[in-house]
């Protein structure tokens, strides 16, 4: 039986997620604000949690209603027959997402939803379920857009960006969901070699290997939220989890480097944890010393944004990146993300495409560079000629 679900994501990643859902076999796919709605059955819900690279959560709506204040939310939630979803001895938590002028305090909304559930059980059984923030049996999400409210069961548990392979990290690791989206936006499918010259803790390298081999990103996780539900079908999930029929060979190499020896050590730990070491080669070296290992490659990188190093250092770093791209990566495609437009200008190349993305709380530009030999006008003219 099919039912509605909502895949949550980050700003700017909605279209990539929608494409993933269509390719996975979802029905009725519709883009929303930082989310994509779709329909599927229980097996597809398990599959979505396991396979989607750019979703942070998979929600299963259980009630939709209109409310103009937290007390009206309380009354609507209390109308639900809660014994259909959980037992009185279960533990639960409430997460809230609010885009509304009427509701200014999302935590208070969550508090009133909690009250409604507890009061329903107290009145119907004389007992009450317990709220538990750490590893509850049931996680609920209340989403409010103006006065339209949707209450959902969270089938994922911990955010899906927590793949399970990361065992070490540096100060500002790239979110795994964002890393996967960046790679998919760059058209990465494992069809060439891959280079990240400022690899940090290795997130782009590992996500690139997972995509190239078509390994589900949820394969490393110890659990999902739906495994604690009353209707969990362990046999069905085992079948989906153990199905490796879509995996494919990867006949190229992934090269990661960083000037920081500490970052390389961290990357080595994470790569080892992922079990993908045979595909990933790591070296400690500066961007100036980078030599392309191969002629045909895709380069994607997330350089420092300047929060923790001085302007002179950061401008020099981006200028060195631009010089290396121009002189050593002609004929290849490169993508760079940064929140610092002045830094991006120091690369000295005109991007063929710029995409707005959010990295944590930072507004960023994700820039696409086609690296060409000789003059840009000749390169553009040549491309036009090839397209005619």
C-alpha positions in Angstrom: 0.0 0.0 0.0 1.4 3.4 -1.0 1.4 6.4 1.3 2.8 9.9 1.3 6.3 10.6 2.5 8.5 13.7 2.8 12.3 13.7 2.2 13.9 16.6 4.0 17.1 18.3 2.7 19.0 21.5 2.7 18.4 24.7 0.7 19.4 24.4 -2.9 19.5 20.6 -3.0 15.7 20.0 -3.7 16.1 19.3 -7.4 19.0 16.9 -6.9 17.0 15.0 -4.3 13.9 15.0 -6.6 16.0 13.4 -9.3 17.3 10.8 -6.9 13.8 9.9 -5.8 12.6 9.6 -9.4 15.6 7.4 -10.3 14.9 5.2 -7.2 11.3 4.6 -8.3 9.3 7.1 -6.2 5.8 8.2 -7.4 4.1 11.6 -7.3 7.4 13.5 -6.7 6.9 17.2 -5.8 9.5 19.7 -4.8 8.8 21.7 -1.7 10.8 24.2 0.5 13.9 22.3 1.7 12.0 19.0 1.1 10.5 16.8 -1.6 7.2 14.9 -1.2 6.6 11.6 -2.8 4.6 8.3 -2.5 5.7 4.8 -2.0 5.1 1.6 0.1 6.9 0.4 3.2 9.6 -1.3 1.2 10.3 2.0 -0.6 10.5 3.9 2.7 13.2 1.4 3.8 15.0 1.8 0.4 14.8 5.6 0.6 16.5 5.7 4.0 19.2 3.4 2.8 19.9 4.8 -0.7 19.2 8.5 -0.8 22.4 10.5 -0.7 20.9 14.1 -0.5 18.1 13.5 2.0 18.5 14.3 5.7 15.3 12.6 6.9 12.4 10.6 5.6 9.1 11.6 7.3 5.8 9.8 7.1 2.9 12.3 7.7 0.1 11.1 10.0 -2.0 14.2 10.3 -2.5 17.6 8.5 -4.5 20.5 9.8 -4.8 24.2 10.1 -4.0 26.1 13.3 -3.4 29.7 14.2 -1.7 29.4 17.6 0.0 26.7 19.8 -3.2 26.0 21.7 -5.0 25.1 18.4 -2.1 22.8 17.5 -2.6 21.1 21.0 -6.3 20.5 20.3 -5.7 19.1 16.9 -2.9 16.7 18.0 -5.0 15.5 20.9 -7.7 14.4 18.5 -5.4 11.7 17.1 -5.8 8.1 18.4 -2.3 7.8 19.6 -2.5 4.1 20.6 -2.5 3.5 16.8 1.1 4.7 16.6 2.7 3.9 20.0 2.2 2.2 23.3 1.9 4.0 26.5 5.3 2.6 27.7 7.1 3.9 24.6 9.6 6.8 24.6 9.3 9.7 22.2 10.6 13.1 21.2 9.3 16.1 19.1 11.2 18.1 16.5 9.7 21.2 15.0 10.1 23.2 11.8 8.3 26.5 11.6 8.0 29.0 8.7 5.3 31.3 10.0 4.5 34.8 11.3 1.9 33.4 13.7 4.2 30.9 15.4 7.3 32.6 16.6 8.7 30.0 19.0 9.2 26.6 17.4 10.3 25.0 20.8 7.0 26.1 22.4 5.1 24.4 19.5 7.0 21.2 20.1 6.2 21.5 23.8 2.5 21.8 23.1 2.6 18.7 20.8 4.3 16.8 23.6 1.6 17.9 26.0 -1.2 16.8 23.7 0.3 13.3 23.3 1.0 12.8 27.0 -2.5 14.2 28.0 -4.2 11.8 25.5 -2.6 8.8 27.1 -3.3 10.1 30.6 -7.0 10.5 29.9 -7.3 7.2 28.0 -5.2 4.9 30.2 -4.3 6.8 33.3 -0.6 6.4 32.5 1.8 8.5 30.4 4.6 7.8 27.9 8.1 9.3 28.5 9.8 12.0 26.6 13.4 11.0 25.8 15.7 13.2 23.7 18.5 10.6 23.4 17.5 7.6 21.2 13.7 7.6 21.7 11.6 4.8 20.2 9.5 7.3 18.2 10.5 10.7 16.8 7.8 13.0 15.6 8.1 16.2 13.4 5.7 19.1 13.5 6.1 21.2 10.3 4.2 24.6 10.2 4.1 26.8 7.1 2.0 29.9 8.0 -1.0 28.1 9.5 -0.7 24.8 7.7 0.5 22.1 10.0 1.8 18.6 9.2 2.6 16.1 12.0 4.9 13.2 10.8 6.6 10.2 12.1 10.4 10.4 11.5 11.5 7.1 9.9 15.2 7.9 9.9 16.1 8.5 13.5 19.4 10.2 13.4 19.9 12.5 10.5 20.8 10.6 7.3 24.0 12.7 6.8 25.4 10.7 9.7 26.4 7.8 7.4 28.4 5.9 10.0 31.8 5.8 8.3 33.2 9.0 9.9 35.3 8.2 12.9 37.5 11.3 13.0 37.0 14.9 11.8 38.8 18.3 11.6 37.3 21.6 12.7 34.8 22.2 9.9 34.0 18.9 8.1 31.8 19.1 5.1 28.3 17.7 5.7 27.9 14.3 3.9 24.6 15.2 2.3 26.0 18.5 0.9 29.1 16.7 -0.4 27.0 14.1 -2.2 24.8 16.8 -3.7 27.9 18.7 -4.9 29.2 15.6 -6.6 25.8 14.8 -8.3 25.5 18.5 -9.4 29.0 18.1 -11.0 27.7 15.1 -13.0 29.9 12.6 -11.1 29.1 9.0 -11.8 32.6 7.5 -11.6 33.3 7.9 -15.3 36.7 9.5 -14.9 39.4 9.9 -12.2 38.5 12.3 -9.3 40.7 14.8 -7.5 40.2 16.8 -4.3 43.4 18.9 -3.5 42.1 20.2 -0.2 40.4 17.0 1.1 40.1 17.9 4.8 38.6 14.8 6.6 38.0 13.0 3.3 34.2 13.5 2.9 34.2 14.3 -0.8 36.6 11.4 -1.5 34.4 8.8 0.3 31.1 10.1 -1.1 32.7 10.1 -4.6 33.7 6.4 -4.2 30.2 5.5 -2.9 28.6 7.1 -5.9 31.1 5.6 -8.4 30.5 2.1 -7.0 26.7 2.8 -6.5 27.0 1.7 -2.8 24.0 2.9 -0.7 25.3 5.6 1.8 23.1 4.1 4.6 25.0 0.8 4.5 27.3 1.8 7.4 24.6 3.0 9.8 23.8 0.9 12.9 20.1 1.7 12.9 17.2 3.6 11.5 14.1 5.0 13.3 11.7 2.7 11.5 13.4 -0.4 13.1 11.7 0.6 16.4 8.2 0.8 15.0 5.6 -1.8 15.9 5.1 -2.7 12.2 8.8 -3.1 11.4 9.3 -5.9 8.9 12.9 -7.2 9.6 12.8 -9.8 6.8 11.8 -7.2 4.2 14.5 -4.8 5.4 17.2 -7.5 5.4 16.3 -8.3 1.8 16.6 -4.6 0.8 19.8 -4.1 2.9 21.6 -7.1 1.4 20.7 -6.5 -2.2 23.9 -5.5 -3.9 22.7 -6.0 -7.5 22.9 -2.3 -8.4 26.6 -2.0 -7.4 28.9 -1.4 -10.3 32.7 -1.5 -11.0 34.9 1.6 -10.8 37.9 1.5 -13.0 39.4 4.8 -12.2 41.1 6.3 -9.1 40.2 8.9 -6.5 43.1 11.2 -5.4 43.0 13.3 -2.2 45.6 15.7 -0.9 45.9 18.4 1.7 48.8 20.6 3.0 47.8 19.5 6.5 49.4 16.2 7.6 46.8 16.1 10.4 44.0 16.3 7.8 45.5 13.5 5.8 45.8 11.3 9.0 42.1 12.0 9.6 41.2 11.2 6.0 43.1 7.9 6.3 41.1 6.9 9.3 37.8 7.7 7.7 38.7 6.0 4.4 39.8 2.9 6.3 36.5 2.9 8.2 34.6 3.1 4.9 36.4 0.1 3.5 37.1 2.0 0.3 40.9 2.3 0.6 41.7 0.5 -2.7 40.0 3.3 -4.7 41.4 6.3 -2.8 45.0 7.5 -2.7 46.0 10.2 -0.2 49.1 12.5 0.0 50.2 15.4 2.1 51.1 18.3 -0.3 50.3 21.9 -0.9 48.1 23.1 -3.8 51.2 24.6 -5.5 52.9 21.1 -5.5 49.9 19.4 -6.9 50.6 17.5 -10.1 47.8 15.9 -12.0 48.2 12.1 -11.7 46.1 11.6 -14.8 44.9 13.5 -17.9 41.2 12.9 -17.5 39.7 13.9 -14.2 36.9 15.8 -12.3 38.2 18.1 -9.6 35.8 19.1 -6.7 37.1 20.9 -3.6 35.9 22.7 -0.5 38.8 25.1 0.4 39.0 27.0 3.7 36.7 30.1 3.7 38.9 32.4 5.8 37.3 32.1 9.2 40.4 30.8 10.9 43.3 32.1 8.7 44.4 35.6 7.7 43.4 37.4 4.5 46.9 37.3 3.0 47.0 33.5 3.5 43.6 32.9 2.2 43.9 35.1 -0.9 47.2 33.4 -1.7 45.6 30.0 -1.3 42.9 30.7 -3.8 45.3 32.4 -6.2 47.5 29.3 -6.0 44.5 27.1 -6.7 43.7 29.2 -9.8 47.3 29.0 -11.1 47.4 25.2 -10.6 44.1 24.8 -12.4 45.1 26.9 -15.3 48.6 25.4 -15.8 48.1 21.8 -14.8 44.4 20.9 -15.3 43.7 22.1 -18.8 41.0 20.1 -20.5 39.4 19.1 -17.2 36.3 20.2 -15.3 36.6 21.7 -11.8 34.1 22.8 -9.1 34.9 24.9 -6.0 32.6 25.9 -3.1 33.2 28.9 -0.9 31.3 31.5 1.1 34.0 34.1 0.3 33.4 35.9 -3.0 36.6 37.9 -2.8 38.5 34.6 -2.5 36.7 33.1 -5.5 37.7 36.2 -7.5 41.4 35.4 -6.6 41.1 32.1 -8.6 41.3 34.3 -11.7 39.0 32.2 -13.8 35.5 33.0 -14.9 33.0 30.3 -13.8 30.7 28.9 -16.4 28.1 28.2 -13.7 27.4 29.5 -10.2 25.0 27.7 -7.8 23.8 29.1 -4.4 24.2 26.6 -1.6 24.1 26.6 2.2 27.1 25.1 4.0 25.9 24.9 7.6 24.9 28.5 8.2 27.1 30.0 5.5 25.7 31.2 2.2 28.1 29.8 -0.5 28.7 29.9 -4.2 29.4 26.6 -5.9 31.4 27.5 -9.0 32.0 25.4 -12.1 35.1 26.0 -14.1 35.9 24.5 -17.5 39.7 24.6 -17.7 41.0 25.3 -21.2 44.4 25.7 -22.8 45.1 29.0 -24.6 42.7 31.9 -24.8 39.2 31.7 -23.4 37.6 33.1 -26.6 39.2 30.3 -28.7 37.9 27.8 -26.2 34.3 29.2 -26.4 34.5 29.4 -30.2 35.6 25.8 -30.3 32.8 24.6 -28.1 30.3 26.5 -30.3 31.7 24.8 -33.4 31.4 21.4 -31.8 27.8 22.0 -31.0 26.8 23.1 -34.5 
